[in-house]
């Protein structure tokens, strides 16, 4: 399996940001880390290994980036307003730096699908729902899609526009709705075991249905807990069955 590590200084985040790239061909899978983890998290926890057959077969090319969660919603020493600003800077980094990087290493016509688990699922889904002109779908695993779950009571316009359960019900932009409806790759998964919140996935699915946005909702059984064995099963399954 081809593996490359790239990095550059991000002017939007004012720091060096790494990205791991796996494979040569296929649609682009952009992985968002869980919690305060880094760009090698999915490799350390063997999810990249679980995807290796699909990477080697040229079905998917994986890009895994760093999070800045410890500099935003997970940093209890920051003022909430500054957390929101940092979150927006991260969105700008992905949209204006990561997406062009992926295009350079694939093609202008290659689909980009975001994915992540836990807090990474919220980021993955949010990036797609905000910019379906740049990103073509999402595979969100074990997420909670209400950003206020992480904001400790803080709420402003930036929280609203990064919380899918808040802005999607009010989305009336016909062009964005058209792009979301034609995606064909909105996959929302959750387990029903320890520390999972399948109702969060059902709630997001209900909002999407109310807007006429097609999606797959897949709630797995009580043996699937909020942990890496669940995600190592889910992501290869979706790639095998849905792509």
WONOR-V88561 format. One record per pair of residues at least 4 apart in sequence whose C-alpha atoms are under 8 Angstrom apart, sorted by sequence separation. I is the first residue (numbers start at 1). J is the second residue. If there is no record, write none. Layout:
i = [I I]
j = [J J]
This chain:
i = [10 11 33 37 40 41 42 43 46 47 48 51 52 53 54 55 68 69 70 71 78 79 80 81 82 83 84 85 86 87 88 89 90 91 92 93 94 95 96 97 98 99 100 101 102 103 104 106 116 117 118 119 120 121 122 123 124 125 126 127 128 131 132 147 148 151 155 156 157 158 159 160 163 164 165 166 167 173 174 175 176 177 178 179 192 197 198 199 200 201 202 203 204 205 206 207 208 209 220 226 227 228 229 230 231 232 233 234 235 236 237 238 239 9 10 33 42 43 54 55 69 70 78 92 93 94 95 102 103 115 116 117 132 144 148 155 161 162 172 191 192 208 209 224 225 238 9 10 33 42 43 54 55 69 72 115 116 128 148 160 161 171 190 191 192 208 224 9 10 32 55 71 73 103 116 128 148 160 190 191 208 8 9 33 75 116 127 128 190 7 8 33 115 128 7 8 72 73 114 115 128 205 7 72 73 114 148 190 6 7 71 72 147 189 205 5 6 114 125 147 188 5 6 72 73 114 124 125 5 6 71 72 124 125 147 148 202 4 5 124 147 201 3 4 146 147 188 3 4 121 122 145 146 2 3 20 68 121 145 146 2 3 19 20 120 121 125 145 146 1 2 18 114 121 122 198 1 2 42 68 112 113 121 122 112 113 114 115 116 117 118 120 121 122 40 111 112 113 114 115 116 117 118 119 39 40 111 112 113 114 115 116 117 118 119 122 39 113 114 115 117 118 38 39 188 192 38 39 186 187 188 189 190 191 192 193 194 26 37 38 186 187 188 189 190 191 192 193 196 25 37 184 185 186 187 188 189 190 191 192 193 194 195 196 24 29 31 33 36 181 184 185 187 189 191 192 193 194 195 23 24 26 27 28 29 30 31 32 33 35 36 130 181 182 191 192 193 194 22 23 25 26 27 28 29 30 31 32 33 34 36 180 181 191 192 193 24 25 26 27 28 29 30 31 32 33 35 36 177 191 23 25 26 28 30 32 35 99 129 191 25 91 126 177 23 24 126 23 36 126 165 169 22 23 35 63 95 125 165 168 191 21 22 164 168 21 22 169 20 21 165 169 20 21 133 19 20 132 19 20 131 189 19 133 137 139 18 19 132 136 137 138 139 140 141 142 143 17 18 132 137 138 139 140 141 142 17 136 137 138 139 140 141 142 139 1 129 187 144 1 142 143 1 142 145 142 144 145 143 144 185 143 142 145 88 80 113 13 85 28 80 84 84 13 74 12 13 73 12 28 73 12 13 12 25 28 30 32 34 10 27 28 29 30 31 32 33 34 35 26 27 28 29 30 31 32 33 34 35 142 27 28 29 30 31 32 34 35 27 29 33 34 10 33 34 32 31 32 141 32 32 31 141 139 139 118 117 47 50 45 47 51 47 51 54 46 50 54]
j = [14 15 37 41 44 45 46 47 50 51 52 55 56 57 58 59 72 73 74 75 82 83 84 85 86 87 88 89 90 91 92 93 94 95 96 97 98 99 100 101 102 103 104 105 106 107 108 110 120 121 122 123 124 125 126 127 128 129 130 131 132 135 136 151 152 155 159 160 161 162 163 164 167 168 169 170 171 177 178 179 180 181 182 183 196 201 202 203 204 205 206 207 208 209 210 211 212 213 224 230 231 232 233 234 235 236 237 238 239 240 241 242 243 14 15 38 47 48 59 60 74 75 83 97 98 99 100 107 108 120 121 122 137 149 153 160 166 167 177 196 197 213 214 229 230 243 15 16 39 48 49 60 61 75 78 121 122 134 154 166 167 177 196 197 198 214 230 16 17 39 62 78 80 110 123 135 155 167 197 198 215 16 17 41 83 124 135 136 198 16 17 42 124 137 17 18 82 83 124 125 138 215 18 83 84 125 159 201 18 19 83 84 159 201 217 18 19 127 138 160 201 19 20 86 87 128 138 139 20 21 86 87 139 140 162 163 217 20 21 140 163 217 20 21 163 164 205 21 22 139 140 163 164 21 22 39 87 140 164 165 22 23 39 40 140 141 145 165 166 22 23 39 135 142 143 219 23 24 64 90 134 135 143 144 135 136 137 138 139 140 141 143 144 145 64 135 136 137 138 139 140 141 142 143 64 65 136 137 138 139 140 141 142 143 144 147 65 139 140 141 143 144 65 66 215 219 66 67 214 215 216 217 218 219 220 221 222 55 66 67 215 216 217 218 219 220 221 222 225 55 67 214 215 216 217 218 219 220 221 222 223 224 225 226 55 60 62 64 67 212 215 216 218 220 222 223 224 225 226 55 56 58 59 60 61 62 63 64 65 67 68 162 213 214 223 224 225 226 55 56 58 59 60 61 62 63 64 65 66 67 69 213 214 224 225 226 58 59 60 61 62 63 64 65 66 67 69 70 211 225 58 60 61 63 65 67 70 134 164 226 61 127 162 213 60 61 163 61 74 164 203 207 61 62 74 102 134 164 204 207 230 61 62 204 208 62 63 210 62 63 207 211 63 64 176 63 64 176 64 65 176 234 65 179 183 185 65 66 179 183 184 185 186 187 188 189 190 65 66 180 185 186 187 188 189 190 66 185 186 187 188 189 190 191 189 52 180 238 197 55 196 197 56 197 200 198 200 201 200 201 242 201 201 204 158 151 185 86 158 102 154 158 159 89 150 89 90 150 90 106 151 92 93 93 106 110 112 114 116 93 110 111 112 113 114 115 116 117 118 110 111 112 113 114 115 116 117 118 119 226 112 113 114 115 116 117 119 120 113 115 119 120 97 120 121 120 120 121 231 123 124 124 234 235 238 226 231 228 232 228 231 235 232 236 239 232 236 240]
